[in-house]
Amino acid sequence: MSKTALIIGAGQGLSASVARLFASEGMKVGLAARNTDKLADLADEIGAKTYQCDAADPDQVVDLFNAFDADFGQLDTLVYNPNVRVRGPITEVDPIATKNTIMVQAYGAFLAAQQAAFRMNKAGSGTMLFTGASAGIKGYANSAPFAMGKFALRGLCQSLARELSPQNIHVAHFVIDGAILNQDRGAPWNDPTKTLDPDDIAQTYLHIANQNRSAWTWEIELRPSVEKF
């Protein structure tokens, strides 16, 4: 059972559900985001520590992991969950916003994985969980930046799983195929019959984080029963 977890890209949706569940299981949780003000209530609720970090900045990621080391010691579980995207026709989508999407979704995941691997290799164990999307399996119209980032993330996870599994480091990629329930966003995100409940997704994260190495999952797809695929 993991004792510590660092969630990068923490917010009020899925990552909050994961944080609450992990904390309820007795885990010490660190929450990292560009804006930590939004994490204050959640951190107070579950006794978590917050860290300001731009996931695509190498120096900030190194500082983040060093700070987590100082506060909690050994890192058992990494959750990478930033949600950055930009939409639009290829002739109109903003190139700078596109670069930021790819940097956070893919390059930031690489930076976090590298720092986690340094520590988990030394410890002889660890778990890395990465939040992907159906856009990492199939590219949708008007969504090229998001697809590029998520395709790259999936490739990273597949490579990491093959490289690190023999070192007793479990790497898993979650394909979230559908909208996540959010009552504040309006339709269709506020309809529980058509969306994924973040608390239910979190249960799957916990289950996979606790799998025995004799039967590890490297990738899993989660979708509401009404989602077409």
Number of C-alpha atoms within 10 A of each C-alpha: 13 18 16 20 25 28 25 28 21 29 22 13 14 22 24 21 20 24 28 21 18 22 19 11 13 12 20 22 27 25 27 27 21 15 15 16 10 13 21 13 12 20 19 11 11 18 14 22 19 24 23 17 22 19 28 21 14 17 12 15 22 18 14 24 18 13 14 23 13 10 12 16 11 18 25 23 26 24 26 25 22 24 14 17 18 18 16 13 11 13 8 9 16 14 13 8 15 20 13 18 25 24 18 24 30 23 21 23 24 21 20 22 23 15 16 24 23 10 18 24 14 12 15 11 19 25 25 25 24 26 22 29 23 20 20 21 14 11 16 12 11 16 18 20 27 24 24 18 25 26 22 20 26 23 14 18 25 16 12 21 21 14 12 18 17 10 16 15 25 27 28 26 25 22 21 20 21 20 20 22 23 20 12 8 9 10 11 15 18 16 16 15 13 19 21 24 20 18 18 13 19 20 15 15 22 17 9 21 24 14 14 11 12 6 8 16 17 18 18 14 12 17 20 17 11 10 13 8 7
